[in-house]
Amino acid sequence: MSKPQVLVAEDDRVVSLLIARSLEGVGAQITTVYDGLEAFEVGLTTDFNLVLLDQVMPGLLGVEVLQRWIDDGKNMPVIMVSALTAEEDIVRCLELGAVDFIRKPFSVRELLARAKVHLRSQGFEPDS
């Protein structure tokens, strides 16, 4: 079976690298972008099996990226990753179509567990 394709959209390069390396460790093929506009554009041309999308990025906010993908008919599972903790921000992302929301600072183990759940739901069996 091919490797799951995962987009990591995170403007903090240290956090982005941490997420990417962790997901590579479970067998995912990673594409990394550092701003919202680039995330939107890459998401239009590639069908990712999972997207980890930061809420606050230059160019476009994560929620704006998600809304534009939905408006363009893209249906990819998105886990929002954000330091924003207000209930209305979380609910807005989930109601818009995000499949999950994880707060920063996050546990890498929790992030990987959540990512694996979504990948398994698509028939991938991530490495341990």
Secondary structure, DSSP 8 states (H G I E B T S, - for coil): ----EEEEE-S-HHHHHHHHHHHHTTT-EEEEESSHHHHHHHHHH---SEEEEESS-SSS-HHHHHHHHHHTT----EEEEES---HHHHHHHHHHT-SEEEESS--HHHHHHHHHHHHHTTT-----
